[in-house]
């Protein structure tokens, strides 16, 4: 057996059946139980790569994890963690999820996790990062939203591969009041649910005689941050023909929830890619085959949206193919502002540009023209340009068949 799922079993101890598969087990889920510790004999799981312990009342990450030689991914979301011991960090760790806990600090030993690519820390009580954080030169995705940072941790500016960053909801962040149309909940006729994610539920609705989408936010912290920061970023982003439009904000939801009325996406649009899997970690999984004209249009449209967001001071933070809807002609609708942050003058535009470079690399894997490799390399350089500069320098190529 390679994978074993023991979620929602009411477990207070790790059962013996786990160790019957010690020679083969690579993935173990113990989430949503009553565990407060893990047994020392967990070291028998020499092949274990992924361990999920979210939703258990752990107060500390167990030291035994640091002795697992193959362990790459650890999830302790929504526990009761107050401590991450240095001894608990395994040598091959590259994906660590500690969202929604009570952590006030992280160990200096975190800097020894030089394979780390993805680190989720939103919804804790952190006021600083360890000095060793600059050693995380492989880190690509970081979530520090909804913590207690009183200033932006400038050490992040030295991380060469950081591309997807969320930091909204900290004391140093400004959440402006953005004027938008107020829409009464009673003016909406809700129909079927179109989809839901960590931050909310999206339904089709009728408003003033036409179809719209309504996103009702759940109110809890997600791996990206707080719903109110997503709402703010959506409104600050403004209107653009390649953004999912905001028609207004619901002012009187019966349960007091935040809700936005959005333009209903035409059915011809579909995701450009699928979210990262356990193997790809930070990179989307691509399966489409794209024509030259289609892929060039996609690249141009995303860059145009990026330029407007940065002009308005918005860092998207999650610029991915799976958050980009496209049609067969290459028209684009970009959405999902759950990880967005307001830069407030911080020099962070290069992060979204690096993420755009990854998207260009994804497009190349789907058959896009070679010019996108040149553009990607510029985005991944040590001094990435702004989106406006990319559009200027590569405009002729992007428009050649677009």
C-alpha positions in Angstrom: 0.0 0.0 0.0 1.3 3.4 -1.0 -1.4 5.7 0.3 -3.5 5.4 3.5 -6.4 7.7 4.4 -7.5 7.7 8.0 -9.2 11.1 8.1 -12.3 11.6 10.3 -11.9 8.4 12.3 -12.0 9.9 15.8 -8.4 8.7 16.4 -6.6 9.5 19.5 -3.6 7.4 18.6 -2.0 6.3 15.4 -3.3 2.7 14.8 -1.0 -0.3 14.3 -2.3 -0.8 10.8 -0.2 2.1 9.6 3.0 0.3 10.5 2.0 -2.9 8.7 2.7 -0.9 5.5 6.0 0.7 6.6 7.9 -0.7 3.7 5.7 0.8 1.0 3.7 3.8 2.5 4.4 7.1 0.8 1.3 9.1 1.8 -0.6 9.1 5.1 -3.6 11.3 6.0 -4.5 11.6 9.7 -6.5 14.8 9.3 -9.5 15.7 11.4 -9.0 13.3 14.3 -8.1 13.9 18.0 -4.4 13.4 17.8 -2.1 15.4 20.0 1.1 13.5 19.3 2.7 11.0 17.0 4.5 7.8 18.2 8.3 7.5 18.1 7.9 4.4 15.9 6.8 6.6 13.0 10.5 6.5 12.1 9.7 3.1 10.6 8.0 4.8 7.7 11.2 5.3 5.8 9.5 5.8 2.4 6.8 8.3 3.7 6.8 11.5 1.5 3.5 13.2 2.4 1.9 13.5 5.9 -1.4 15.3 6.5 -2.3 16.0 10.1 -4.6 19.1 9.7 -7.6 19.6 12.0 -6.0 17.8 15.0 -5.4 19.5 18.4 -1.6 19.3 18.1 0.2 22.1 20.1 3.6 21.3 18.7 4.9 19.7 15.5 6.2 16.3 16.6 10.0 15.9 16.7 9.8 12.5 15.1 9.1 14.0 11.7 12.6 15.3 11.5 13.8 11.7 11.4 11.9 10.7 8.3 14.4 10.7 5.4 11.9 10.8 2.5 9.3 13.3 4.0 8.8 16.2 1.6 5.3 17.5 2.4 3.8 18.2 5.9 0.3 19.6 6.6 -0.8 20.9 10.0 -3.5 23.4 9.0 -6.1 24.5 11.7 -4.5 22.7 14.6 -3.5 24.5 17.9 0.2 24.8 17.2 2.3 27.1 19.3 5.7 25.6 18.5 7.7 24.2 15.6 10.8 22.6 17.1 13.9 22.6 15.0 14.1 18.8 15.4 10.8 18.4 13.7 12.0 19.6 10.3 12.9 16.7 8.0 15.9 17.1 5.6 14.0 16.8 2.4 11.1 19.2 3.3 9.8 21.2 0.4 6.2 21.9 1.1 5.0 23.0 4.6 1.5 23.9 5.6 1.0 25.6 9.0 -2.0 27.8 8.1 -4.4 28.9 10.9 -2.5 28.1 14.1 -1.1 30.1 17.0 2.5 30.4 16.1 4.4 33.4 17.3 7.8 32.5 15.9 9.6 30.0 13.7 12.9 28.2 14.4 16.2 29.4 12.9 16.7 25.9 11.7 14.0 26.6 9.1 16.7 28.1 7.0 18.3 24.7 6.7 15.4 23.5 4.6 17.0 24.6 1.4 14.7 22.5 -0.7 11.6 24.4 0.5 9.5 25.6 -2.4 6.1 26.2 -0.8 5.4 27.6 2.7 1.9 28.4 4.0 1.9 30.5 7.2 -1.3 32.6 6.9 -3.5 33.0 10.0 -0.9 32.8 12.7 0.6 35.4 15.2 4.0 35.9 13.6 5.7 39.3 14.0 8.9 38.4 12.2 10.7 35.7 10.2 13.9 34.0 11.4 17.2 35.5 10.3 18.0 32.3 8.4 15.0 32.9 6.1 17.3 34.3 3.4 18.8 30.8 3.0 15.5 29.6 1.5 16.7 30.2 -2.0 14.4 27.6 -3.6 11.3 29.2 -2.0 8.7 30.0 -4.7 5.4 30.4 -2.9 4.9 32.0 0.5 1.7 32.9 2.4 2.2 35.2 5.5 -1.2 36.9 5.4 -3.3 37.6 8.5 -0.3 37.6 10.9 1.1 40.4 13.2 3.9 41.8 11.1 4.2 45.5 11.8 6.5 46.0 8.8 7.1 44.2 5.5 9.8 41.5 6.0 12.4 42.9 3.6 14.4 39.6 3.7 11.9 38.4 1.2 13.3 40.8 -1.4 16.5 38.7 -1.5 14.8 35.4 -2.4 15.7 34.7 -6.0 12.8 32.4 -6.9 10.0 33.9 -4.9 7.0 34.3 -7.3 3.8 33.9 -5.5 3.4 36.0 -2.3 0.5 36.9 -0.1 0.9 39.3 2.9 -2.4 41.2 3.3 -4.1 41.4 6.6 -1.1 42.3 8.7 -0.9 45.5 10.9 1.4 47.3 8.4 -1.1 46.8 5.6 -3.6 49.5 4.6 -7.1 48.3 3.8 -8.7 51.3 2.0 -12.4 52.0 1.8 -13.3 51.5 -1.9 -16.5 52.9 -3.2 -18.6 50.6 -5.3 -22.2 50.0 -6.1 -24.3 48.7 -3.2 -26.6 45.8 -4.1 -29.3 44.6 -1.8 -29.4 40.8 -1.2 -33.2 41.1 -1.7 -32.6 42.3 -5.3 -30.9 39.0 -6.1 -32.6 35.7 -7.2 -30.2 32.9 -6.5 -30.1 29.8 -8.6 -27.6 26.9 -8.8 -24.2 26.7 -7.2 -21.5 27.1 -9.8 -18.5 26.2 -7.6 -16.9 26.8 -4.3 -13.4 27.1 -2.9 -11.7 27.8 0.4 -12.9 31.4 0.5 -16.5 31.2 -0.6 -19.4 29.8 -2.7 -20.2 31.1 -6.1 -23.8 30.8 -7.4 -25.6 31.9 -10.5 -28.2 34.6 -9.8 -30.5 37.0 -11.6 -30.1 40.8 -10.9 -32.1 43.4 -12.7 -33.2 41.0 -15.4 -29.7 39.6 -16.3 -27.6 36.7 -15.1 -24.7 37.4 -12.7 -22.5 35.4 -10.4 -22.6 36.0 -6.6 -19.7 35.0 -4.4 -20.6 34.7 -0.7 -17.4 34.6 1.4 -17.2 32.1 4.2 -15.4 34.5 6.6 -12.7 32.2 7.9 -9.0 32.5 7.2 -7.8 30.4 4.2 -4.4 29.3 3.1 -4.2 32.6 1.2 -5.5 35.0 3.8 -8.7 36.8 4.9 -11.8 37.1 2.7 -12.1 40.9 3.4 -8.7 41.4 1.8 -9.8 39.5 -1.3 -12.9 41.8 -1.5 -10.7 44.9 -1.2 -8.3 43.7 -3.9 -11.1 42.9 -6.3 -12.5 46.4 -5.9 -9.2 48.2 -6.1 -8.3 46.2 -9.2 -11.1 48.0 -11.1 -12.6 47.0 -14.4 -10.7 45.6 -17.3 -12.0 43.5 -20.3 -9.7 40.6 -19.2 -10.8 40.7 -15.5 -13.9 39.0 -14.1 -16.0 42.2 -13.5 -17.4 43.3 -10.2 -20.9 44.7 -10.5 -21.3 45.6 -6.8 -21.1 44.6 -3.2 -23.9 43.1 -1.2 -24.7 45.2 1.8 -27.3 43.2 3.7 -26.5 39.5 3.5 -28.9 37.8 6.0 -25.9 36.3 7.9 -23.7 39.3 7.7 -21.3 37.7 5.2 -19.3 39.6 2.7 -20.6 39.0 -0.8 -19.8 40.3 -4.3 -21.9 40.4 -7.4 -19.7 39.5 -10.4 -20.1 39.3 -14.1 -21.2 35.8 -15.1 -18.4 34.2 -17.1 -19.5 33.0 -20.5 -19.6 29.2 -20.8 -16.9 29.2 -23.6 -14.2 30.0 -21.0 -12.3 27.2 -19.3 -9.2 27.0 -17.0 -5.9 27.3 -18.8 -4.4 24.7 -16.5 -5.0 22.6 -13.4 -3.6 23.4 -10.0 -0.2 22.1 -8.9 -0.1 18.5 -7.8 2.1 16.8 -5.2 4.9 16.2 -7.7 4.9 19.7 -9.4 4.5 21.5 -6.0 4.4 25.1 -7.3 3.8 24.5 -11.0 0.5 24.0 -12.7 -0.4 20.8 -14.5 -1.0 21.5 -18.2 -2.8 19.4 -20.7 -4.1 21.7 -23.4 -2.6 22.0 -26.9 -2.6 25.6 -28.0 -2.3 27.3 -31.4 0.2 30.1 -32.0 -2.3 32.8 -32.3 -4.2 31.6 -29.2 -1.2 31.4 -27.0 0.2 34.8 -28.0 -3.2 36.4 -27.3 -3.3 34.7 -23.8 0.2 36.0 -23.0 -0.7 39.6 -24.2 -4.0 39.7 -22.3 -2.5 38.5 -19.0 0.3 41.0 -19.3 -2.2 43.8 -20.0 -4.1 42.8 -16.8 -0.9 42.6 -14.9 0.0 46.1 -16.0 -3.3 47.6 -14.7 -3.1 45.7 -11.4 0.4 47.1 -10.7 -0.6 50.6 -11.8 -3.3 50.4 -9.2 -0.9 49.0 -6.6 -2.3 45.4 -6.5 0.0 42.4 -6.3 -2.0 39.5 -7.6 0.0 36.9 -5.7 -1.5 33.9 -7.4 -0.9 34.5 -11.1 -1.4 30.9 -12.4 -2.8 29.2 -15.4 -5.4 27.6 -13.1 -6.7 31.1 -12.2 -6.8 32.1 -15.8 -9.9 31.3 -17.9 -9.4 31.2 -21.7 -11.5 30.5 -24.8 -10.5 28.9 -28.1 -9.5 32.3 -29.6 -7.2 33.2 -26.7 -9.4 35.7 -24.9 -8.7 35.8 -21.2 -10.6 36.3 -18.0 -8.3 36.5 -14.9 -9.8 36.0 -11.5 -9.1 34.7 -7.9 -7.8 37.6 -5.8 -7.6 35.5 -2.6 -3.9 35.9 -2.4 -3.8 39.5 -3.6 -2.1 42.3 -1.5 -1.9 46.0 -1.8 1.8 47.0 -2.4 1.5 50.5 -0.9 4.7 51.5 -2.7 6.7 48.4 -1.9 8.9 47.2 -4.9 7.2 43.9 -5.4 6.0 44.0 -9.0 8.8 41.6 -10.0 7.1 38.8 -8.1 4.0 38.7 -10.4 6.3 39.1 -13.4 8.3 36.0 -12.2 5.0 34.1 -11.9 4.0 35.3 -15.4 7.3 33.8 -16.5 6.1 30.4 -15.2 2.9 30.8 -17.1 4.8 31.6 -20.3 6.8 28.4 -19.6 3.5 26.5 -19.3 2.3 28.0 -22.5 5.5 26.8 -24.3 4.8 23.3 -23.0 1.4 23.5 -24.7 2.9 24.4 -28.1 3.3 28.2 -28.0 5.8 29.9 -30.2 9.5 30.3 -29.3 9.1 34.0 -28.7 7.5 33.2 -25.4 10.7 31.4 -24.3 12.5 34.7 -24.8 9.9 36.6 -22.8 10.0 33.9 -20.1 13.8 34.3 -19.7 13.4 38.0 -19.3 10.8 37.5 -16.6 13.1 35.1 -14.8 16.2 37.3 -15.0 17.8 38.8 -12.0 16.1 42.1 -12.8 12.7 41.4 -14.2 11.0 44.3 -16.1 7.5 45.6 -15.4 4.5 44.4 -17.3 4.3 47.7 -19.2 7.9 47.2 -20.3 7.2 43.7 -21.4 4.3 44.8 -23.6 6.5 47.5 -25.1 9.5 45.3 -25.8 7.6 42.3 -27.0 4.5 44.0 -28.4 5.3 43.5 -32.0 5.9 39.7 -31.5 2.7 39.4 -29.4 0.7 41.2 -31.9 2.2 39.5 -35.0 -0.6 36.9 -35.2 -2.7 38.0 -32.2 
